[in-house]
Amino acid sequence: MTKRCTRCHKMYPIETHFTSIQKRDLKRCKICREKKHEYKKQRKVENVKNLQEKEKQCSVCYKISQIEMFMSSRTERVRDTCEICKNKMLKQSTERKRKKTMNVKEDEKLCTMCEKIFCIKTHFKSTTIYETHTCKICRENADKKYNDVNNKYQKRKTIYLELKQNEIEKKNGCEWVEDSQTNVLSAQKLDQYECHEMNIDAIQFDHINPKEKKISISNWANNFSYDKNVLVNEINKCRLLCAFHHRLHSEIQRKEKR
């Protein structure tokens, strides 16, 4: 299967040039996307070199201006876009809404998600007194997507908990040993103490070598782009520690880096 790029207008195979981690449909090929990222990086670096105090770079036009142009009128927060770009974006959104709401009648309403016109009584009534901004069809589709994602998360979470329980039974809980060569808490000599915490909620995976870490094991269930084999390979790089000793070991590693 091939596809035409909307930028360079060339045909490329979908599997090699139009795939992404999020598994969504892309319009531009891989080569054009890489060129765009390189151009943005160069432009940002060139502008950042000329930055001075009380100045900032706009995230839309990449121009440098004073911080006063980025201050919001309602709050004291500093925006990412300058005042000129903000006004342009507001004008474009208002014109878009005005064109779509020209043919709307009194008993009809514009959906904010699909941007289609429907009757208020049939599509915008909910269980509460208030009217909804999205139509009935969009709300049903959103509920289906949420349920699908939730079911995937629950399945992956059960796989993660089963692997974790097996590792706890194999290694007899927490593998922390004080006063050893690998885990030195202080200069004072401590009596040898072994922690064998078995509670699955208190046990965490600790990477022996942090440089080999690719993904966070605890967030594997939320990230659908990684398979079970990736999780198993990552667990093999770790050891089991309870939450208290995991925190101590991470503090020791931070001090060693300093």
C-alpha positions in Angstrom: 0.0 0.0 0.0 1.3 3.4 -1.0 0.3 7.0 -0.2 0.9 10.4 -1.6 2.6 13.1 0.5 0.8 16.4 0.7 4.1 18.3 0.9 6.4 16.8 -1.7 3.6 15.0 -3.7 5.6 11.8 -4.0 4.4 8.2 -3.5 5.8 6.2 -0.6 4.8 3.0 1.2 2.6 3.6 4.3 4.5 1.2 6.6 7.9 3.0 6.3 6.9 6.7 5.8 3.5 7.3 7.3 3.6 5.5 10.6 3.9 7.0 14.1 4.0 5.9 17.7 0.5 7.2 18.3 -0.8 5.1 15.4 -2.7 7.9 13.7 -3.0 8.8 10.0 -0.3 11.1 8.8 -0.5 13.4 5.7 3.2 14.2 5.3 6.0 11.6 4.7 8.8 10.9 7.1 11.4 12.9 5.1 9.2 16.1 5.1 8.5 15.8 8.8 12.2 15.5 9.6 13.0 18.5 7.4 10.4 20.5 9.2 11.7 19.6 12.7 15.3 20.5 11.7 14.2 23.9 10.3 12.3 24.7 13.5 15.4 23.7 15.7 17.7 25.9 13.6 15.3 28.8 13.8 14.9 28.6 17.5 18.7 28.3 18.1 19.4 31.4 16.0 16.8 33.4 17.9 17.8 32.2 21.3 21.4 33.4 20.8 20.2 36.9 20.4 18.0 36.8 23.5 18.6 39.4 26.2 17.1 40.1 29.6 13.4 40.9 29.7 12.8 39.3 26.3 11.1 36.2 25.0 10.5 34.2 21.8 7.0 33.7 20.4 6.1 30.0 19.8 4.1 30.8 16.6 6.1 33.5 14.7 9.5 32.8 16.5 10.1 36.5 16.8 11.9 38.0 19.8 10.1 40.8 21.7 9.8 42.2 25.2 8.0 40.4 27.9 5.3 43.1 28.1 4.0 41.7 24.7 3.4 38.3 26.4 1.7 39.4 29.6 -2.0 38.6 29.8 -4.5 41.3 30.7 -6.6 39.3 33.1 -3.9 37.6 35.1 -0.2 38.1 35.7 0.7 34.9 33.7 3.2 35.1 30.8 1.8 33.6 27.6 3.8 31.5 25.0 2.5 33.6 22.1 2.9 37.3 21.6 0.0 39.8 21.5 0.0 40.0 17.6 -0.3 36.3 17.1 -2.9 36.0 19.8 -5.1 38.6 18.1 -4.7 36.9 14.7 -5.8 33.5 16.2 -8.8 35.1 17.8 -9.9 36.7 14.6 -9.6 33.5 12.6 -11.7 31.6 15.2 -14.4 34.2 15.3 -14.7 34.3 11.5 -14.9 30.5 11.3 -17.7 30.5 13.9 -19.5 33.4 12.1 -19.6 31.6 8.8 -20.9 28.4 10.3 -23.6 30.1 12.4 -25.1 32.2 9.6 -27.7 29.6 8.6 -28.6 28.5 12.2 -32.3 28.9 13.2 -33.7 29.6 16.6 -34.5 25.9 17.4 -31.1 24.7 16.1 -27.6 24.8 17.5 -24.0 24.3 16.2 -22.0 21.3 17.7 -18.6 22.4 18.9 -17.0 19.1 18.1 -18.3 18.0 14.7 -19.3 21.6 13.7 -22.7 20.5 12.3 -26.2 22.0 12.9 -28.8 19.9 14.7 -32.1 20.4 16.5 -31.8 21.4 20.2 -34.5 19.1 21.5 -33.2 15.9 19.9 -29.4 16.3 20.1 -28.5 18.8 22.8 -30.7 17.7 25.7 -29.1 15.9 28.6 -30.2 14.3 31.9 -29.6 17.6 33.7 -31.4 20.9 33.1 -28.5 22.5 31.2 -28.0 22.2 27.4 -24.8 20.6 26.2 -22.3 22.1 23.7 -21.8 18.8 21.8 -24.5 16.8 20.0 -25.8 13.4 20.9 -23.7 11.6 18.3 -20.4 13.1 19.4 -21.2 12.3 23.0 -21.9 8.6 22.2 -18.7 8.3 20.1 -16.7 9.9 23.0 -18.1 7.4 25.5 -17.3 4.5 23.2 -13.7 5.7 22.8 -13.4 6.1 26.6 -14.7 2.6 27.3 -12.4 1.1 24.7 -9.3 2.8 26.2 -10.4 1.9 29.7 -10.8 -1.8 28.8 -7.3 -1.9 27.2 -5.9 -0.3 30.3 -7.5 -2.8 32.6 -6.2 -5.8 30.5 -2.7 -4.4 30.5 -2.9 -3.6 34.2 -3.8 -7.3 35.0 -0.8 -8.5 32.9 1.5 -6.1 34.8 0.2 -7.2 38.2 0.6 -10.9 37.4 4.2 -10.4 36.3 4.9 -8.3 39.4 3.4 -11.0 41.7 5.5 -13.7 40.1 8.7 -11.7 40.6 7.9 -11.1 44.2 7.4 -14.8 44.9 10.6 -15.7 43.0 12.8 -13.1 44.8 11.1 -13.3 48.2 10.1 -9.7 48.3 12.4 -6.6 48.7 16.1 -7.3 47.9 17.5 -4.5 50.1 20.6 -5.4 52.2 22.2 -2.7 54.3 25.9 -2.4 55.0 26.9 -4.0 51.7 29.2 -2.8 48.9 26.4 -1.8 46.6 24.1 -0.1 49.2 26.0 2.1 51.6 23.7 4.5 53.5 26.3 6.3 55.6 29.9 6.1 56.8 28.8 4.4 60.0 28.9 0.6 60.0 25.4 -0.8 60.3 24.3 -4.3 61.3 23.4 -6.4 58.3 19.6 -6.0 57.7 17.6 -7.7 55.0 14.1 -6.3 54.0 11.7 -8.9 52.6 8.6 -6.8 52.1 6.0 -8.9 50.2 3.1 -6.4 49.8 2.5 -5.8 46.1 1.4 -2.2 46.7 4.6 -1.4 48.5 7.0 -3.1 46.1 8.6 -1.1 43.2 11.0 -1.9 40.3 14.4 -0.3 40.7 16.8 -0.1 37.7 20.2 -1.3 38.6 21.8 0.8 35.9 19.7 4.0 35.2 21.4 4.5 31.8 19.8 1.3 30.5 16.3 2.6 31.3 14.0 3.0 28.3 10.5 3.1 29.8 8.9 3.6 33.2 7.5 0.2 34.2 4.8 1.6 36.4 3.3 3.6 33.4 3.4 0.7 31.0 -0.3 0.1 31.2 -1.0 3.7 30.0 1.3 3.5 27.1 -0.3 1.3 24.4 2.7 1.6 22.0 4.8 -1.0 23.9 4.2 -4.7 23.9 4.5 -7.3 26.7 8.0 -8.3 25.5 9.3 -4.8 26.1 7.9 -5.0 29.7 9.6 -8.3 30.3 13.0 -7.1 29.0 12.7 -4.0 31.2 11.9 -6.1 34.3 15.0 -8.1 33.7 17.1 -5.0 34.1 15.6 -4.2 37.5 15.5 -5.5 41.1 12.6 -5.4 43.6 12.7 -2.7 46.4 10.1 -1.4 48.7 9.0 2.2 48.3 11.2 3.4 51.3 14.4 1.7 50.2 13.8 2.7 46.5 13.7 6.3 47.6 16.9 5.9 49.6 18.7 4.3 46.7 17.6 7.0 44.2 19.0 9.7 46.6 22.3 7.9 46.8 22.5 7.8 43.0 21.8 11.5 42.8 24.6 12.4 45.3 27.1 10.2 43.4 26.3 12.1 40.2 27.1 15.4 41.9 
